[in-house]
Amino acid sequence: MSRPAESGHPRTDPSLLADILRYVHANGGTCAIAESANGYLEQDLKLAGLSEVIDDCGAQVLDLDFADTDLVNITGEEHYLPKILKEYSLRIAVPAASKRPGMIFSNNVKLFVGAVPRNRYQLGDEAVDYRPRIHLNLHRSVANLYRSIQWYAPFHFYINGGLAVDERRGEFRFPQILIGSDALELDEYVLKTYFPGLEAPEYLKILAEY
């Protein structure tokens, strides 16, 4: 939800996210939707048709690009993690699976690149819309960012489903909803089941050896 969905670039499935909000609300819980969206998270959620269910369920909307952070050092690499993540007793990740041309596979583990404020990951004086410091050593940084989150404010569940995209066959929908507590294990399963023949990205290999 860092940007609106577009053809060939799906985002978190709105129907799946709405079902999660309703389930938590029906069981007496309260939710927050968190994403680094450069100030556009509420607008992006509105474009996805989620405003009504967010209001009905009393969910908060937290744009993590403006969050206070703590500095965490993992294997010599520094990461800036939103303090507000620690305020929630249950944390759920709901990514969209994708392998787009020229990009690396993205699902559960890589999701956390979108959980850190982009202003902390700039290089030089001219700010850009992405996080260039992570791209200096992309796979190492993705792996370390995931390790940092798991140490600092670990996520309890990963829910995968809805629209996905594979550069070889285009967009497709998951035939089922997958729920797991291990991001690495679920990423490996999704790769094997829905992206057959695609080699596991280096960041998953790094984590598997960790």
C-alpha positions as CSV (number, residue, x, y, z in Angstrom):
1,M,0.0,0.0,0.0
2,S,3.0,2.3,-0.4
3,R,1.4,3.4,-3.7
4,P,-1.9,2.6,-5.5
5,A,-2.0,-0.7,-7.3
6,E,-1.5,-0.7,-11.1
7,S,-1.4,-3.2,-13.9
8,G,1.4,-5.6,-13.4
9,H,2.2,-4.3,-9.9
10,P,-0.4,-5.4,-7.4
11,R,-0.4,-4.3,-3.8
12,T,-1.8,-6.0,-0.6
13,D,-5.1,-7.4,-1.6
14,P,-7.9,-5.0,-0.4
15,S,-10.5,-7.8,0.1
16,L,-8.0,-9.8,2.2
17,L,-7.1,-6.8,4.3
18,A,-10.8,-5.9,4.8
19,D,-11.5,-9.5,6.0
20,I,-8.7,-9.3,8.5
21,L,-9.9,-6.0,9.9
22,R,-13.5,-7.4,10.2
23,Y,-12.2,-10.5,11.9
24,V,-10.2,-8.7,14.5
25,H,-13.0,-6.2,15.1
26,A,-15.6,-9.0,15.5
27,N,-13.4,-10.6,18.2
28,G,-13.0,-7.5,20.2
29,G,-9.7,-6.3,18.9
30,T,-8.5,-3.0,17.4
31,C,-6.2,-2.6,14.4
32,A,-3.7,-0.3,12.9
33,I,-2.7,-0.4,9.2
34,A,1.0,0.5,9.0
35,E,3.1,1.3,5.9
36,S,5.7,3.8,4.8
37,A,3.8,5.7,2.1
38,N,5.4,9.1,2.1
39,G,2.2,10.8,3.4
40,Y,-0.2,9.1,1.0
41,L,-1.3,6.1,3.0
42,E,-4.8,7.3,3.8
43,Q,-5.3,8.3,0.1
44,D,-4.0,5.0,-1.1
45,L,-6.3,3.1,1.2
46,K,-9.2,5.2,0.0
47,L,-8.4,4.4,-3.6
48,A,-8.3,0.8,-2.7
49,G,-11.9,1.1,-1.4
50,L,-11.0,0.5,2.2
51,S,-12.2,3.7,3.8
52,E,-15.6,2.4,4.9
53,V,-14.3,-0.8,6.6
54,I,-11.5,1.2,8.3
55,D,-14.1,3.6,9.8
56,D,-16.5,0.7,10.7
57,C,-13.7,-1.2,12.5
58,G,-12.1,1.9,14.1
59,A,-8.7,1.1,12.6
60,Q,-5.8,3.5,12.8
61,V,-3.8,4.4,9.8
62,L,-0.1,4.8,10.5
63,D,2.3,6.2,7.9
64,L,5.6,4.9,9.1
65,D,7.5,7.5,7.0
66,F,6.8,9.9,9.8
67,A,7.5,7.6,12.8
68,D,10.0,8.0,15.5
69,T,12.7,5.3,15.3
70,D,15.2,3.3,17.3
71,L,18.5,2.5,15.8
72,V,19.3,-1.3,15.6
73,N,22.7,-2.7,14.5
74,I,22.6,-6.1,12.9
75,T,25.9,-7.7,11.6
76,G,27.4,-4.2,11.3
77,E,24.5,-2.7,9.4
78,E,22.3,0.0,10.9
79,H,18.6,0.0,10.6
80,Y,16.0,2.5,11.8
81,L,12.9,0.8,13.1
82,P,9.6,2.6,14.0
83,K,9.1,2.7,17.8
84,I,5.3,2.4,17.4
85,L,5.6,-1.2,16.2
86,K,6.3,-2.2,19.8
87,E,3.0,-0.8,21.0
88,Y,1.0,-3.6,19.4
89,S,0.8,-7.0,21.0
90,L,0.1,-8.8,17.7
91,R,1.8,-8.0,14.4
92,I,0.6,-9.4,11.1
93,A,2.2,-9.0,7.7
94,V,0.0,-9.0,4.6
95,P,2.2,-8.6,1.5
96,A,1.5,-9.0,-2.3
97,A,3.8,-11.6,-3.9
98,S,5.6,-10.4,-7.0
99,K,8.5,-11.0,-9.3
100,R,8.5,-8.1,-11.8
101,P,11.0,-7.6,-14.6
102,G,14.3,-6.2,-13.3
103,M,13.2,-6.6,-9.7
104,I,13.8,-9.3,-7.0
105,F,11.2,-11.6,-5.7
106,S,9.1,-9.8,-3.0
107,N,6.7,-11.3,-0.5
108,N,7.0,-11.8,3.3
109,V,10.7,-11.2,4.0
110,K,11.2,-8.3,1.6
111,L,7.9,-6.6,2.8
112,F,9.8,-5.0,5.7
113,V,11.7,-2.6,3.3
114,G,8.4,-0.8,3.4
115,A,8.3,-0.6,7.2
116,V,11.2,1.8,7.6
117,P,11.1,5.6,7.1
118,R,12.7,6.4,3.7
119,N,14.3,9.6,5.0
120,R,16.6,7.5,7.1
121,Y,17.8,5.6,4.0
122,Q,18.9,8.4,1.7
123,L,22.3,9.1,0.3
124,G,23.7,12.6,0.0
125,D,21.6,15.8,0.1
126,E,19.1,15.2,-2.6
127,A,16.2,13.1,-1.3
128,V,14.5,10.5,-3.6
129,D,11.3,8.5,-3.3
130,Y,13.0,5.1,-2.6
131,R,15.6,4.0,-0.1
132,P,19.0,4.1,-1.9
133,R,21.0,3.0,1.1
134,I,19.3,-0.4,1.0
135,H,20.3,-0.8,-2.6
136,L,24.0,-0.5,-1.9
137,N,24.0,-4.2,-1.0
138,L,20.4,-5.1,-1.6
139,H,20.2,-8.7,-0.6
140,R,22.3,-8.3,2.5
141,S,20.2,-5.3,3.6
142,V,16.9,-7.0,3.0
143,A,18.1,-10.0,5.1
144,N,19.4,-7.7,7.9
145,L,16.3,-5.6,7.9
146,Y,14.2,-8.7,8.4
147,R,16.5,-9.9,11.2
148,S,16.3,-6.5,12.8
149,I,12.5,-6.5,12.8
150,Q,12.4,-10.0,14.2
151,W,14.7,-9.0,17.0
152,Y,13.0,-5.7,17.7
153,A,9.3,-6.2,17.2
154,P,8.8,-9.7,15.7
155,F,5.8,-10.4,13.5
156,H,3.5,-13.2,14.6
157,F,1.7,-14.1,11.4
158,Y,2.1,-13.8,7.7
159,I,-1.0,-13.9,5.5
160,N,-0.6,-14.4,1.8
161,G,-3.3,-14.3,-0.9
162,G,-5.1,-12.4,-3.5
163,L,-3.5,-10.9,-6.6
164,A,0.2,-11.7,-7.4
165,V,2.4,-11.2,-10.5
166,D,5.1,-13.3,-12.1
167,E,7.1,-11.7,-14.9
168,R,6.9,-14.8,-17.0
169,R,3.1,-15.4,-16.9
170,G,1.7,-12.0,-15.7
171,E,-0.9,-11.5,-13.0
172,F,-2.6,-14.4,-11.2
173,R,-4.6,-15.0,-8.1
174,F,-3.7,-17.3,-5.3
175,P,-6.2,-20.2,-5.2
176,Q,-6.1,-20.2,-1.4
177,I,-5.2,-18.1,1.6
178,L,-1.9,-19.1,3.2
179,I,-1.2,-18.3,6.9
180,G,2.2,-19.0,8.6
181,S,4.3,-17.8,11.5
182,D,7.7,-18.2,9.7
183,A,8.3,-15.6,6.9
184,L,11.2,-17.5,5.5
185,E,9.4,-20.9,5.4
186,L,6.3,-19.3,3.8
187,D,8.4,-17.5,1.2
188,E,10.1,-20.7,0.2
189,Y,6.7,-22.5,-0.1
190,V,5.2,-19.6,-2.2
191,L,8.2,-19.7,-4.5
192,K,8.1,-23.5,-5.0
193,T,4.3,-23.6,-5.4
194,Y,3.4,-20.4,-7.4
195,F,6.7,-19.4,-9.0
196,P,8.0,-22.7,-10.2
197,G,11.5,-22.6,-11.7
198,L,12.3,-19.3,-10.1
199,E,15.6,-19.5,-8.1
200,A,15.3,-18.4,-4.5
201,P,16.7,-14.8,-4.1
202,E,20.1,-14.4,-2.4
203,Y,18.5,-12.8,0.7
204,L,16.5,-16.0,1.4
205,K,19.7,-18.0,1.0
206,I,21.5,-15.6,3.5
207,L,18.7,-16.1,6.0
208,A,18.6,-19.9,5.5
209,E,22.3,-20.0,6.5
210,Y,21.8,-17.7,9.4
